[in-house]
């Protein structure tokens, strides 16, 4: 028998300019072939945090990111998660 586990959807919002200023970031220019999960693995060691980069920059999916777009990648994942879930 298979069991489906359901998770509650966390309430999240886009950080304000003031909140963003408290988080150290690095910049990445989006290019052909980039993937959010690869960036998450590079910066966090865990590809499952791809959504943090997407959410922090206001992109729902990779398809919404245009070539040449400047992404800000929070360097401290714990601080970014705290701000995104506030």
C-alpha positions as CSV (number, residue, x, y, z in Angstrom):
1,X,0.0,0.0,0.0
2,X,1.4,3.4,-1.0
3,X,1.0,6.3,1.3
4,X,0.9,9.9,0.2
5,X,2.5,12.4,2.6
6,X,1.2,15.9,2.5
7,X,3.1,19.0,3.7
8,X,1.7,22.3,4.7
9,X,2.5,25.1,2.3
10,X,4.7,27.7,4.1
11,X,3.7,31.3,3.9
12,X,6.5,33.2,2.1
13,X,6.9,36.6,0.6
14,X,9.5,38.6,-1.3
15,X,12.0,40.3,0.9
16,X,11.9,44.1,1.1
17,X,14.9,46.2,0.1
18,X,15.8,46.7,3.7
19,X,15.6,43.0,4.4
20,X,17.7,42.2,1.3
21,X,20.4,44.7,2.4
22,X,21.0,42.5,5.5
23,X,21.9,39.5,3.5
24,X,25.2,39.2,1.8
25,X,24.9,38.1,-1.8
26,X,26.9,37.4,-4.9
27,X,25.8,38.1,-8.4
28,X,25.4,35.7,-11.3
29,X,24.6,36.7,-14.9
30,X,22.1,34.1,-16.3
31,X,23.4,32.4,-19.5
32,X,22.3,29.8,-21.9
33,X,22.4,26.4,-20.2
34,X,22.2,27.7,-16.6
35,X,20.1,25.8,-14.1
36,X,18.9,26.9,-10.7
37,X,19.6,23.6,-9.2
38,X,23.3,23.8,-10.4
39,X,23.6,27.2,-8.8
40,X,22.1,25.9,-5.6
41,X,24.6,23.0,-5.5
42,X,27.5,25.4,-6.2
43,X,26.6,27.9,-3.5
44,X,24.9,25.7,-0.9
45,X,26.1,22.2,-1.6
46,X,22.5,21.1,-2.0
47,X,20.5,21.4,-5.2
48,X,17.2,21.2,-3.3
49,X,17.6,24.9,-2.5
50,X,17.2,26.0,-6.1
51,X,13.9,27.6,-5.1
52,X,15.6,30.0,-2.7
53,X,17.5,31.6,-5.6
54,X,14.4,31.7,-7.7
55,X,12.2,33.2,-5.0
56,X,14.8,35.7,-3.8
57,X,15.0,37.1,-7.3
58,X,11.2,36.9,-8.0
59,X,11.3,34.2,-10.7
60,X,8.7,31.4,-10.4
61,X,10.7,29.1,-12.8
62,X,13.8,29.0,-14.9
63,X,11.7,29.7,-18.0
64,X,11.0,33.2,-16.6
65,X,14.7,34.1,-16.5
66,X,16.0,35.8,-19.6
67,X,19.5,35.4,-20.8
68,X,21.6,38.2,-19.4
69,X,19.4,38.7,-16.3
70,X,21.4,39.5,-13.1
71,X,20.6,37.1,-10.3
72,X,21.4,37.8,-6.7
73,X,22.4,34.7,-4.8
74,X,22.2,34.8,-1.0
75,X,25.4,33.4,0.4
76,X,24.0,32.5,3.8
77,X,21.2,30.0,3.3
78,X,20.0,30.1,6.9
79,X,19.5,33.9,6.8
80,X,17.8,33.8,3.4
81,X,15.4,31.1,4.6
82,X,14.6,33.2,7.7
83,X,13.8,36.3,5.6
84,X,11.8,34.4,3.0
85,X,9.7,32.7,5.7
86,X,9.2,35.7,7.9
